[in-house]
């Protein structure tokens, strides 16, 4: 595969240059995917001038359309733009590794928490998850269900995800949302602007998309295999269905690892709360889960398998979609299906807000008060997530 380029033919750089730039971003990018895109723009469009505004907008539009972690996909695409395939790998690694290491350390440290204060701290992280997921549902509902039709799709998805509480139910909800979108969401589209040209042939793109589909098919058939294979399959399957932002990975992963007994619900939510306090992509939560799993592989090996498996589908989709993007996004049917799928995602996340997040964390009036305080800090006062995490965890340790 030849190196990619936009029509404006920006200067090609080296992989080490990409590694340095995204290492800086990986240790400073707090605040979630939308904030990450702002950091990328400031560093790579405004300061380094690796790409112009129009090209950056096209890259962001592509990655927000596809399933997967949008900010990691944008990093991957910008690294490819700058330094080819090696640059893409360097960008993803540098942006992902800092938070993955921090969560891996938290996984090892959390096993030593046995005292009352430590138990209160872990419970506080579960309360943090309530505030963070509530904020995500609130923000996504405002943006993705602005009319009655999409609100109805979201409500139907809540029902499907609630009464079929498994990964199969979530897949069914997204499929239903896409089909309903074809019928109900044909209006309200935005015209496609600009053109994104990477030197990826349609033949190579088709090959990569076929690899994505084959791996997804295999991931549904390998659940009963050896533990390492089953771990990869479960996380790959979850990563293939993350429409609408990183927080959507919460119910997908919960349905994959908690019912099987790989991770307890308490440990799951404590790790999710801790993930809000570190920079970089939320998908590095997978590293924590892989490390704390009961059956082997766990530790560093489990963390690596889980993180790569969760991220791989989104990265394959970026490469595979590049040569088809301009034609595809101009189709009204594609836009309608995606609007319906995004509305269904709001419903899935809303169902997860109740169970397991709320039911596992809100056990007393003080828990409700702390969660409400965290929600208001995030939505009204716009406090940085890491400050909310530290504050609520400390308050819970004191009150527990």
Secondary structure, DSSP 8 states (H G I E B T S, - for coil): ------TT------HHHHHHHHHHHHHH--S-HHHHHHHHIIIIIIIS-SS-HHHHHHHHHHHHHSSS-HHHHHHHHHHHHHHHHHHHHHHHHHHHHHHHHHHHHHHHHHTT--SHHHHHHHHHHHHHHHHHHHHHHHHHHHHH--SHHHHHHHHHHHHHHHHS-SHHHHHHHHHHHHHHHHHH--SS-----S----S--HHHHHHHHHHHHHHHHHHHH-TTS-HHHHHHHHHHHHHTT--SSGGGHHHHHHHHHTTTTSS-HHHHHHHHHHHTTSSS-GGGHHHHHHHH-SSSS-HHHHHHHHHHHHHHHHHHHHHHHGGGHHHHHT-HHHHHHHHHHHHHHHHHHHHHIIIIIIHHH--SHHHHHHHHHHHHHHHTS---HHHHHHHHHHHHHHH-
